[in-house]
Amino acid sequence: MRYDAIVLGLGGMGSAVAAHAAARGMRVLGLERFGPAHARGASHGRTRIIRQAYF
């Protein structure tokens, strides 16, 4: 299968990118290295703040 976009990492930002691209009609493949609710991502611990300006 062919994709218009491949998103590596489905944390907060990757999920937002994948959802936005899919909503625009793109065929999106999302790949995540770790399982859900892991402690190795950028959205864990002290780094879990995501600013509204990023969107």
C-alpha positions as CSV (number, residue, x, y, z in Angstrom):
1,M,0.0,0.0,0.0
2,R,1.1,3.6,-0.7
3,Y,0.9,6.4,1.9
4,D,0.9,10.1,1.5
5,A,2.5,10.6,5.0
6,I,4.4,8.3,7.4
7,V,4.5,9.6,11.0
8,L,7.2,8.2,13.2
9,G,6.3,8.4,16.9
10,L,2.7,8.7,18.0
11,G,3.0,10.7,21.2
12,G,1.1,13.9,21.6
13,M,2.6,15.7,18.6
14,G,2.8,12.7,16.3
15,S,-0.8,11.8,17.0
16,A,-1.9,15.3,16.2
17,V,0.0,15.4,13.0
18,A,-1.4,12.0,11.9
19,A,-5.0,13.0,12.8
20,H,-4.7,16.3,11.0
21,A,-3.3,14.7,7.9
22,A,-6.0,12.0,7.8
23,A,-8.7,14.7,8.3
24,R,-7.3,16.4,5.2
25,G,-7.8,13.2,3.2
26,M,-4.2,11.9,3.3
27,R,-3.4,8.2,3.6
28,V,-1.4,8.1,6.8
29,L,0.8,5.4,8.4
30,G,1.6,5.9,12.1
31,L,4.5,4.0,13.6
32,E,5.3,3.9,17.3
33,R,8.3,2.2,18.8
34,F,6.9,1.6,22.3
35,G,3.5,0.4,23.6
36,P,0.9,2.7,25.0
37,A,1.5,4.5,28.4
38,H,5.2,4.1,28.5
39,A,7.7,6.3,30.4
40,R,10.2,6.9,27.5
41,G,8.4,9.6,25.5
42,A,8.7,13.3,25.4
43,S,5.2,13.6,27.0
44,H,6.3,11.9,30.3
45,G,7.4,13.4,33.6
46,R,8.7,17.0,33.7
47,T,8.7,17.3,29.9
48,R,5.0,16.6,29.5
49,I,4.0,20.2,28.8
50,I,2.8,20.9,25.3
51,R,2.2,24.5,24.5
52,Q,-0.8,25.7,22.5
53,A,1.6,27.6,20.2
54,Y,2.9,24.3,18.8
55,F,-0.5,23.7,17.2
